[in-house]
Amino acid sequence: MSVPVSFLYLKGQDVSVITNTIDVYSNSSINGTSKFNAMAGSMGALGGDISSSFVNPAGIGVFIANDVNLTLGVNSSKNTTNFAGTALNYTINKTDINNAGGVLSLNLGDMSSKWKFINIGFNYSNQSIEDYSQSAGNANIKMIDNTDPLKPINYQYQGHAYNRYGNLAKSNFVLGANYDNKIYLGAGLNFHNASITQYDTANFHSDMDNTSLDYNKQYTPYDEQSNGFSANIGIIAKVNNQFRLGAAIETPTWWTIDRVFNEYTYTQDNSYGEDRKLTTPMKATLSAAFVPSKNFSLNVDYIQGITKPKYKEYGVAEQELNDFFNDAYKNSSEIRVGAEYRISDFRLRGGYAYQGNNFDNISILTYNDNGSTSNQNYSNLFVGKRNIIGAGIGYDFKAFYIDASYQNISSEYSSPFLQGSADFNSGYFNGGYDVNSDAYAVSKVKNNRNNFFVTLGWRF
């Protein structure tokens, strides 16, 4: 299925709003402990790790001892952007405390009761969402401003950049229970925070004064400070000593977004503030685990989005966004596989995850390398399929433990930019001059992330 061009013609929107709706506000790949990351987040039917509460809160019910841990992350993200035969690279390196959490395990101590443990857990996860992709110029792409027919201005496209700064964090409060060492139950409350500063800038050469200047897209740069809430419940059941099944559901995340943006006119530039409310998709998770012995465990998770993103409609902007998501968005699925092997006190771990695309094929009016335009079809516009590979080791000192892991996340997507309509005052602006284009320029972006994590934990 292809969505026709009219649905993408978001007259007053920068397309980074669409990207951030999926990549930030609907993000399910939040960092966790080294063990969680090494197993690619696949723990839905195993539990026993504080970060498993992100997938299935019933995993907290598996604990039989108190546990606290802290995780340091060294994160590297590289974008390779190809446009008009030129590739540009940019790498961002960050080091931070990516995760901290703990579980208080209460042994009920009543031998006559089948309720064995009540556990209380808390987990905090944090990650940078800084991202930068720069597309090369193309002298064949030219636009003409005929506002004054006696003095038309010719603009030549010379380059473009998306630049995003910010952080995404999630705090998770969980209650878990163990019934007869066969049924584990859990419920969690999740508090989300996001901070985004987003730039959309293009460089044009003007023949009016023979200058090459940066122009800002209408309504950019913008800042968003956001808070969200969701809840999840889950269950893990031991079918027998070797097999476990899990199921969990997470409500939509209800976001409140405080947004400040720039608006440009021919006479002045102004900053405005507005509130937005966004509901991101509900998710369901089914899990299965195979534990043939105390030395080996294998887990498989299947995560499915159930609903679509939806903005509360205060005006035309939110209505356009909702119309686009209703027509172009599809509920993506994700599969995760993780395993752990124990050799005495050593732990060896590995995992793989695959997340599908969030959009149907979309057709838009696109610039060709020779400067002409044509409708082209894209299967990975804004965001693409994501592959995650994890590997890790650990050592259990009985009371203390240390885990280390490596994680690679790769994706490819097509990034549209440059389009802006004079009719809706949504082009690129600089000093009272604006550049408008009916067509999009579309670059190909390969994102590759290499992350390293170390977790120190105390079990008592």
C-alpha positions in Angstrom: 0.0 0.0 0.0 1.3 3.5 -0.8 0.0 6.7 0.9 -0.4 9.4 -1.8 1.5 12.6 -1.7 -1.4 14.7 -0.3 -1.3 12.9 3.0 2.3 13.9 3.6 1.7 17.5 2.7 1.7 18.7 6.3 1.5 22.3 5.5 2.6 23.9 8.7 4.8 21.0 10.1 8.4 20.2 10.1 8.8 16.5 9.4 11.0 16.0 12.5 7.8 16.2 14.5 6.7 12.9 12.9 10.1 11.4 13.5 10.2 12.4 17.2 6.6 11.1 17.7 7.9 7.6 16.9 11.6 7.7 17.7 11.3 9.5 21.1 7.7 9.5 22.5 6.9 6.0 21.3 10.3 4.5 22.0 10.4 1.0 23.5 14.2 0.5 23.4 15.1 2.3 26.6 18.4 1.2 28.1 18.5 -1.2 31.1 21.1 -3.2 33.1 24.0 -4.8 31.3 22.3 -8.2 31.5 19.1 -6.7 30.0 21.0 -5.1 27.2 23.2 -8.1 26.5 20.0 -10.2 26.0 18.5 -7.5 23.7 15.8 -6.8 26.3 14.4 -10.4 26.0 13.3 -11.3 29.5 9.5 -11.4 29.4 9.1 -14.9 30.7 12.4 -15.1 32.8 12.4 -12.0 35.0 14.8 -11.8 37.8 16.3 -8.5 36.6 15.1 -5.1 37.5 14.9 -4.0 33.9 12.7 -6.9 33.0 9.9 -4.8 34.5 9.9 -2.7 31.2 8.8 -5.8 29.3 6.8 -7.7 31.9 6.4 -6.4 35.5 5.8 -10.0 36.7 9.5 -10.4 36.4 9.9 -8.6 39.7 7.9 -11.4 41.3 10.8 -13.9 40.5 13.2 -12.2 43.0 13.9 -14.0 46.2 16.5 -11.6 47.6 17.0 -7.8 47.8 18.9 -6.3 45.0 20.4 -2.9 44.1 22.5 -2.0 41.0 24.0 0.8 39.0 24.8 0.8 35.3 27.3 3.0 33.5 27.0 3.3 29.7 29.4 4.5 27.0 27.3 5.2 23.9 28.4 6.0 20.4 26.0 6.9 17.5 27.2 7.4 13.9 25.1 8.7 11.1 26.1 8.2 7.5 24.0 10.3 5.2 24.0 9.9 1.4 22.5 12.5 -0.9 23.3 13.3 -4.5 26.2 10.9 -4.6 27.9 12.4 -1.5 28.2 10.7 1.9 28.7 12.7 5.1 29.5 11.1 8.5 28.9 12.4 12.0 29.5 10.6 15.3 28.2 11.4 18.8 29.8 9.9 21.9 28.2 10.0 25.3 29.1 8.6 28.8 26.4 8.6 31.5 24.7 6.6 34.3 22.2 4.8 32.1 20.3 2.8 34.7 19.8 2.5 38.4 17.4 0.3 40.3 16.6 -2.0 43.2 14.2 -4.6 44.5 13.0 -5.1 48.1 12.0 -8.7 48.5 9.7 -9.6 51.3 9.5 -13.3 52.3 6.0 -13.8 53.7 7.3 -16.7 55.8 4.0 -18.5 56.2 4.6 -22.1 55.3 0.9 -22.8 55.1 0.3 -20.0 52.5 1.0 -20.4 48.8 1.9 -16.7 48.6 5.7 -16.8 48.9 7.1 -13.3 48.2 5.9 -9.8 47.8 8.5 -7.7 46.0 8.7 -3.9 45.5 10.9 -2.6 42.7 12.1 0.7 41.4 14.1 1.3 38.2 15.3 4.5 36.5 16.7 4.5 33.0 18.1 7.4 31.0 19.5 7.8 27.5 20.7 10.6 25.2 18.6 11.2 22.2 21.1 13.5 20.5 21.1 13.0 16.8 22.6 14.8 13.8 22.3 14.1 10.1 23.8 16.4 7.5 22.9 16.1 3.8 25.2 17.4 1.1 24.2 20.1 -1.4 23.2 19.7 -5.0 23.8 22.5 -7.5 21.1 21.1 -9.7 18.3 21.9 -7.2 17.2 25.5 -7.7 14.2 27.5 -6.6 12.9 30.8 -7.7 11.1 33.4 -5.6 8.7 35.4 -7.8 7.2 37.5 -5.0 8.5 40.5 -7.0 8.1 39.5 -10.7 10.4 42.4 -11.7 13.2 41.1 -9.4 13.0 37.3 -9.2 15.5 35.7 -6.7 17.2 32.4 -7.6 18.2 30.1 -4.8 20.6 27.2 -5.2 20.4 24.4 -2.5 23.8 23.9 -0.8 23.2 21.6 2.2 20.8 20.6 5.0 21.0 19.5 8.6 18.7 18.0 11.2 20.1 18.5 14.7 18.4 17.2 17.8 19.6 17.5 21.4 18.0 16.0 24.5 17.4 13.1 26.9 14.7 10.5 27.4 14.1 9.0 30.9 11.8 6.5 32.4 11.1 5.7 36.1 9.3 2.5 36.9 7.6 1.6 40.2 6.7 -2.1 40.3 4.9 -4.5 42.7 5.5 -8.2 42.1 4.2 -11.4 43.8 5.2 -15.1 43.9 2.3 -17.6 44.2 3.4 -21.1 45.0 6.7 -20.7 43.0 4.6 -21.3 39.9 2.7 -18.1 39.2 4.3 -14.7 39.2 2.3 -11.5 39.0 3.3 -7.9 38.5 2.0 -4.3 38.0 3.9 -1.2 37.3 3.5 2.6 37.1 5.8 4.3 34.6 6.8 8.0 34.6 8.4 9.3 31.4 10.3 12.5 30.8 11.7 13.9 27.5 13.6 17.0 26.7 14.1 17.9 23.0 15.7 20.8 21.1 15.2 20.4 17.4 16.8 22.3 14.5 16.0 22.1 10.8 18.4 24.2 8.7 19.1 24.5 5.0 21.8 26.5 3.3 21.0 28.4 0.0 23.0 30.6 -2.3 21.1 33.7 -3.4 21.9 35.5 -6.6 20.3 38.7 -5.2 23.3 39.5 -3.1 25.6 36.6 -3.9 25.4 35.2 -0.4 25.3 31.7 1.0 23.3 31.6 4.3 21.6 29.2 6.6 17.8 29.4 6.6 15.6 28.0 9.4 12.4 25.9 8.6 9.3 27.6 9.7 8.4 26.8 13.4 12.0 25.8 14.1 14.1 25.6 16.1 11.6 24.3 18.7 12.0 23.1 22.3 9.8 20.5 24.0 9.7 19.6 27.7 7.4 16.6 28.2 6.1 14.4 30.9 4.2 11.1 30.3 2.5 8.3 32.3 1.7 4.7 31.5 1.0 1.5 33.4 1.6 -2.1 32.8 0.5 -5.5 34.2 1.8 -9.0 33.6 2.0 -12.6 34.5 4.6 -15.4 34.2 3.5 -19.0 34.6 5.7 -22.1 35.1 4.2 -24.7 32.8 6.8 -27.2 34.2 10.4 -27.0 35.4 11.6 -26.4 31.8 9.0 -24.1 30.3 7.6 -20.7 31.2 5.1 -18.5 29.5 4.6 -14.8 30.0 2.1 -12.1 29.0 2.0 -8.4 29.6 0.2 -5.3 28.4 1.2 -1.7 28.7 -1.3 1.1 28.4 -0.7 4.0 26.0 1.6 6.6 27.3 -0.2 9.9 27.9 2.2 12.8 27.2 1.9 16.4 28.1 4.2 18.5 25.9 5.2 22.1 26.6 6.4 23.4 23.3 8.2 26.6 22.3 8.8 27.4 18.7 9.9 30.2 16.4 7.6 31.7 13.8 9.0 33.8 10.9 7.3 36.5 8.8 8.5 39.0 6.3 8.7 41.7 9.0 9.7 40.0 12.2 10.6 36.8 14.1 8.6 35.7 17.2 8.7 32.9 19.7 5.5 31.3 20.8 4.5 28.6 23.4 1.8 26.0 23.2 0.8 22.8 25.0 0.3 19.6 23.2 -1.1 16.3 24.4 -0.1 13.0 22.7 -1.2 9.5 23.3 1.3 6.9 22.0 0.4 3.3 21.2 -0.7 0.6 23.6 1.6 -2.5 23.5 1.1 -6.2 24.2 3.8 -8.7 24.9 3.8 -12.5 24.7 6.8 -14.4 26.0 8.1 -18.0 26.3 11.2 -19.3 28.1 13.1 -22.6 28.0 15.1 -23.4 31.1 16.4 -27.0 30.8 18.8 -26.6 33.7 20.2 -24.1 36.1 23.0 -23.4 33.7 21.0 -22.3 30.6 18.0 -20.2 29.8 16.5 -19.1 26.5 13.7 -16.4 26.2 11.7 -15.2 23.3 9.5 -12.0 23.4 7.0 -10.8 20.8 5.8 -7.2 21.2 3.0 -5.8 19.2 1.6 -2.3 19.0 -2.1 -2.1 19.3 -3.2 1.5 18.8 -1.9 4.5 16.8 -0.3 7.8 18.0 -2.9 10.5 18.5 -2.6 14.2 19.3 -5.4 16.1 21.1 -6.7 18.4 18.4 -6.4 22.1 19.4 -6.2 23.3 15.8 -5.2 22.5 12.2 -1.7 21.4 13.1 -2.8 18.5 15.4 -5.5 17.6 12.9 -3.0 17.3 10.1 -0.8 15.1 12.2 -3.6 12.8 13.2 -4.8 12.5 9.6 -1.3 11.5 8.6 -1.0 8.9 11.3 -4.4 7.5 10.6 -3.5 7.0 6.9 0.2 6.1 7.0 1.0 4.6 10.4 0.9 0.9 10.9 1.3 -1.0 14.2 4.8 -2.4 14.2 5.9 -5.6 15.8 9.1 -6.5 17.6 10.7 -9.9 18.3 13.5 -10.4 20.8 15.6 -13.5 21.6 18.0 -13.7 24.5 20.0 -16.5 26.2 22.2 -16.9 29.2 24.7 -19.7 29.9 26.3 -20.2 33.3 29.7 -21.7 34.0 30.1 -21.9 37.7 30.0 -18.2 38.7 30.6 -16.9 35.2 27.7 -15.7 33.0 27.7 -15.6 29.2 24.8 -13.8 27.5 23.6 -12.9 24.0 20.6 -11.6 22.3 19.0 -10.3 19.1 16.0 -8.1 18.4 14.2 -6.9 15.3 11.7 -4.1 15.1 9.6 -3.6 12.0 8.8 -0.3 10.2 6.1 2.0 11.6 4.8 3.3 8.2 3.2 2.0 5.1 4.9 2.8 1.8 4.6 6.6 1.2 4.7 8.4 -2.2 6.0 12.0 -2.3 7.2 14.5 -4.9 11.0 14.2 -4.8 13.9 15.9 -6.3 16.1 13.8 -8.6 19.8 14.2 -8.7 19.5 16.2 -12.0 17.2 18.7 -10.3 13.9 17.4 -11.9 11.1 16.2 -9.7 9.0 13.0 -9.7 6.7 11.1 -7.4 8.8 8.4 -5.7 7.8 5.6 -3.3 9.5 5.0 0.1 9.2 2.0 2.4 11.3 3.5 5.2 10.4 7.2 5.4 11.3 9.0 8.8 12.3 5.8 10.6 13.4 2.3 9.5 13.6 -1.2 10.6 15.9 -1.7 13.6 18.3 -4.6 14.4 19.8 -5.0 17.8 22.6 -7.4 18.6 23.8 -7.9 22.2 26.5 -9.8 24.0 27.8 -9.8 27.5 29.6 -11.5 30.4 29.2 -11.5 34.2 30.6 -12.8 37.4 28.7 -13.6 40.6 30.6 -12.9 43.8 27.6 -14.2 45.8 26.8 -10.9 47.6 28.1 -8.7 44.8 28.1 -9.1 41.0 29.5 -7.4 38.0 28.1 -7.5 34.4 29.4 -6.1 31.2 27.8 -6.0 27.8 28.1 -4.7 24.2 25.2 -3.7 22.1 24.9 -2.8 18.4 21.8 -1.1 17.1 21.5 -0.4 13.3 18.8 1.1 11.1 18.4 2.7 7.7 15.8 5.2 6.8 14.9 7.9 4.2 15.0 11.4 5.5 12.8 14.0 3.7 13.4 17.7 3.9 13.4 21.0 2.0 9.6 21.1 1.2 7.8 24.3 2.2 4.8 26.0 0.8 4.5 29.7 0.1 0.7 29.4 0.3 1.0 28.3 3.9 4.1 30.3 4.9 6.0 27.1 5.7 9.3 27.5 3.9 12.8 28.3 5.1 13.5 31.8 6.4 16.4 34.2 6.9 16.1 37.9 7.5 12.7 38.4 5.9 13.5 36.2 2.9 12.0 32.7 2.5 12.7 29.8 0.2 9.8 27.6 -0.9 9.7 24.2 -2.6 6.9 22.0 -3.7 9.1 18.9 -3.7 11.1 17.1 -1.0 14.8 16.3 -1.1 15.3 12.8 0.4 18.6 11.5 1.8 19.4 8.0 2.9 20.6 7.7 6.5 22.4 4.7 8.0 22.5 4.9 11.8 24.9 2.6 13.7 25.1 2.6 17.5 27.8 0.9 19.5 27.1 0.9 23.2 29.1 -0.6 26.2 27.6 -1.1 29.6 29.0 -2.1 33.1 26.7 -2.9 36.0 27.7 -3.2 39.6 25.2 -4.9 41.9 24.6 -6.0 45.5 22.3 -8.8 46.4 21.4 -9.3 50.0 
